[in-house]
């Protein structure tokens, strides 16, 4: 239920993220600092044990190595995620997808 389209620069990455209705991103942490900005819909982020209900124009900062999760309600949510330094896991995923032959 999560679609991520990353763009990478030298010291920053940005991703256009679409979360399907009733999507859940389980609790996780990473070494990169993250900023989330909601563009459309709503999402509940739990960051370090605190819950934040975000709607368009709202955002949250996720410090490095801080556990966080996200959950949407009945509507789709679109957000922009920024990472500094660029999130290595997303870079690895993008490389793996480029190597996979497309069908159709």
N, C-alpha and C positions, 0 to 999 in steps of 0.2 A: 503493500500500500504506500510505498515511498518511492518517488521518482526523483533522481538527483542529476542535474546537468552542471558539472563543474567547469570552471575556467581557472587556469593557473597562471600566476605571475611569479616573479623571483621570490618575493617575501610575503605574498598574500595569495589566498585563493578565495573564490566566490562561487557559490552554487545557487542555481535556481532550483528550488525544491517544491514539489507538489506532493501533498499528503492526501490520500484518498479519505473519504468519509470513514469514520470509525477506525482510523489507522493508529497503530501504536509503535513507537520506537522505544524499545526497552532501555532500561537504565544502563548507561555506559559512561566512560570517561576517556579522554585522550590528552596527549601532551600539548596540543595546540589550543590557544585561546580562540573562542568562538563568539561571534555576535550574530544574533538572529533578528531579522526584521520581517514582520508579517505584512504582506501585500494585499492578501484577499482571504476572507474567512476568519476562523478562530482556531487557536490551538492552546492547549494547556501544557506548559512546560514545568517540570519539577527540576529545580536546580539546587543541589546541596540541601535537599529536604524542604525547600520552600516552593510552593506552587504559585505560578503566574499564569493568568488567563490573558492571552494576547489577541488583540484584534488589529485591523489594518492601521499602520502607522506606529504600532507599538513594537518594542524589541526587548531583548534581554542579553546581558553579557554573561558568558559562561567561562569562568577562569580555567586555566589549564588543570588537568587532572581532577576535575570536579564531576562527580556523578550527576547525570541528568537524563531525563526521559521526556517524551512528548506524546500527546494523545489528542486526536481530533474528535469532534462530535459528529453530528449527522451530515455536516457539509464538508466539502473539500477545502483545503487550506493551501495557499501559495505563500512561500516565504523566500527570502534571500538569506543565505548563510555565508558568513565571512570567517576565514580562518587565518591566523598568523602564528607561526609560519604556515605555509600551505599544508593542508592535511594529507599526510602520506598515504593513508588508507584509501582516500578518494583517488589519489594519483595512481595507485596500484590497480584499483578497480577500473579506471579509465583505460589504462594500458592493456589490461586483460580483455576488455571489451573490444579494443581496436584489433586485437589478434584473432578474435573469434569471427569466422566467416559469417556474413549475413545470409539469411535464407530469403528466397523469394525473388 
